[in-house]
């Protein structure tokens, strides 16, 4: 039960990091 919450938080962190990296690299995904 808590594992799904952890996965969701990790996914959000990865998405936020990817957004920051994409903006820095110039990728407009």
Buried (B, 14 or more C-beta within 10 A) or exposed (E): EEEEEEEEEEEEEEEEEEEEEEEEEEEEE
